[in-house]
Amino acid sequence: MYKIQFRNPAGRMVTAQLASRDEIQKLANKARREMPETHELRVREVAVDEASGDFVWADCTADFTK
């Protein structure tokens, strides 16, 4: 499961939560294309914390901006 947040051209924060990595990549590409300098892109993925076993949101923005 992924969660993406970015600013749209109107300046509003957009948030989506999807299971599809491809759909998240499409949204990340759109955000970077429409607002190249001010998109504030942030992508997180559900991960398991090894110490506690809890599910946490881990930042994976770099995986979608290559």
ChimeraX commands (.cxc) that place a marker at each C-alpha (Angstrom):
marker #1 position 0.00,0.00,0.00 radius 0.5
marker #1 position 1.29,3.45,-0.95 radius 0.5
marker #1 position 0.30,6.97,0.00 radius 0.5
marker #1 position 1.20,9.95,-2.19 radius 0.5
marker #1 position 0.91,13.66,-1.44 radius 0.5
marker #1 position 1.69,16.58,-3.73 radius 0.5
marker #1 position 0.56,20.11,-4.59 radius 0.5
marker #1 position -1.56,20.55,-7.71 radius 0.5
marker #1 position -1.33,23.64,-9.98 radius 0.5
marker #1 position -4.09,25.32,-7.94 radius 0.5
marker #1 position -1.85,25.04,-4.86 radius 0.5
marker #1 position -4.02,22.47,-3.10 radius 0.5
marker #1 position -2.55,19.40,-1.43 radius 0.5
marker #1 position -3.59,16.17,-3.16 radius 0.5
marker #1 position -3.51,12.89,-1.24 radius 0.5
marker #1 position -4.14,9.41,-2.62 radius 0.5
marker #1 position -3.74,5.95,-1.15 radius 0.5
marker #1 position -3.35,3.09,-3.63 radius 0.5
marker #1 position -2.01,-0.43,-3.79 radius 0.5
marker #1 position -0.73,-0.09,-7.36 radius 0.5
marker #1 position 2.89,1.03,-7.68 radius 0.5
marker #1 position 2.24,1.89,-11.35 radius 0.5
marker #1 position -0.62,4.26,-10.46 radius 0.5
marker #1 position 1.52,5.94,-7.81 radius 0.5
marker #1 position 4.30,6.36,-10.40 radius 0.5
marker #1 position 1.84,7.97,-12.82 radius 0.5
marker #1 position 0.71,10.44,-10.15 radius 0.5
marker #1 position 4.31,11.21,-9.17 radius 0.5
marker #1 position 5.21,11.87,-12.81 radius 0.5
marker #1 position 2.16,14.11,-13.20 radius 0.5
marker #1 position 3.05,16.10,-10.08 radius 0.5
marker #1 position 6.64,16.66,-11.24 radius 0.5
marker #1 position 5.51,17.56,-14.76 radius 0.5
marker #1 position 2.79,20.05,-13.71 radius 0.5
marker #1 position 4.67,21.70,-10.84 radius 0.5
marker #1 position 8.39,21.02,-11.44 radius 0.5
marker #1 position 9.71,23.23,-8.63 radius 0.5
marker #1 position 6.92,23.36,-6.04 radius 0.5
marker #1 position 5.16,20.00,-6.20 radius 0.5
marker #1 position 6.20,19.00,-2.64 radius 0.5
marker #1 position 6.00,15.34,-3.68 radius 0.5
marker #1 position 6.01,12.79,-0.88 radius 0.5
marker #1 position 5.46,9.05,-1.28 radius 0.5
marker #1 position 5.22,6.60,1.60 radius 0.5
marker #1 position 4.84,2.82,1.70 radius 0.5
marker #1 position 3.52,0.58,4.44 radius 0.5
marker #1 position 6.39,-1.26,6.11 radius 0.5
marker #1 position 6.86,-3.34,9.25 radius 0.5
marker #1 position 8.95,-1.88,12.04 radius 0.5
marker #1 position 11.43,-4.63,12.93 radius 0.5
marker #1 position 11.72,-3.60,16.57 radius 0.5
marker #1 position 8.02,-3.43,17.42 radius 0.5
marker #1 position 6.36,-5.38,14.60 radius 0.5
marker #1 position 4.03,-2.44,14.00 radius 0.5
marker #1 position 3.01,-1.26,10.56 radius 0.5
marker #1 position 4.45,2.18,9.76 radius 0.5
marker #1 position 4.54,4.54,6.79 radius 0.5
marker #1 position 8.11,4.57,5.45 radius 0.5
marker #1 position 9.25,7.32,3.09 radius 0.5
marker #1 position 10.03,6.02,-0.40 radius 0.5
marker #1 position 9.87,9.26,-2.40 radius 0.5
marker #1 position 13.32,8.67,-3.89 radius 0.5
marker #1 position 12.08,5.45,-5.54 radius 0.5
marker #1 position 9.57,7.46,-7.57 radius 0.5
marker #1 position 11.75,10.41,-8.58 radius 0.5
marker #1 position 14.55,8.61,-10.43 radius 0.5
marker link #1:1,2 radius 0.2
marker link #1:2,3 radius 0.2
marker link #1:3,4 radius 0.2
marker link #1:4,5 radius 0.2
marker link #1:5,6 radius 0.2
marker link #1:6,7 radius 0.2
marker link #1:7,8 radius 0.2
marker link #1:8,9 radius 0.2
marker link #1:9,10 radius 0.2
marker link #1:10,11 radius 0.2
marker link #1:11,12 radius 0.2
marker link #1:12,13 radius 0.2
marker link #1:13,14 radius 0.2
marker link #1:14,15 radius 0.2
marker link #1:15,16 radius 0.2
marker link #1:16,17 radius 0.2
marker link #1:17,18 radius 0.2
marker link #1:18,19 radius 0.2
marker link #1:19,20 radius 0.2
marker link #1:20,21 radius 0.2
marker link #1:21,22 radius 0.2
marker link #1:22,23 radius 0.2
marker link #1:23,24 radius 0.2
marker link #1:24,25 radius 0.2
marker link #1:25,26 radius 0.2
marker link #1:26,27 radius 0.2
marker link #1:27,28 radius 0.2
marker link #1:28,29 radius 0.2
marker link #1:29,30 radius 0.2
marker link #1:30,31 radius 0.2
marker link #1:31,32 radius 0.2
marker link #1:32,33 radius 0.2
marker link #1:33,34 radius 0.2
marker link #1:34,35 radius 0.2
marker link #1:35,36 radius 0.2
marker link #1:36,37 radius 0.2
marker link #1:37,38 radius 0.2
marker link #1:38,39 radius 0.2
marker link #1:39,40 radius 0.2
marker link #1:40,41 radius 0.2
marker link #1:41,42 radius 0.2
marker link #1:42,43 radius 0.2
marker link #1:43,44 radius 0.2
marker link #1:44,45 radius 0.2
marker link #1:45,46 radius 0.2
marker link #1:46,47 radius 0.2
marker link #1:47,48 radius 0.2
marker link #1:48,49 radius 0.2
marker link #1:49,50 radius 0.2
marker link #1:50,51 radius 0.2
marker link #1:51,52 radius 0.2
marker link #1:52,53 radius 0.2
marker link #1:53,54 radius 0.2
marker link #1:54,55 radius 0.2
marker link #1:55,56 radius 0.2
marker link #1:56,57 radius 0.2
marker link #1:57,58 radius 0.2
marker link #1:58,59 radius 0.2
marker link #1:59,60 radius 0.2
marker link #1:60,61 radius 0.2
marker link #1:61,62 radius 0.2
marker link #1:62,63 radius 0.2
marker link #1:63,64 radius 0.2
marker link #1:64,65 radius 0.2
marker link #1:65,66 radius 0.2
view
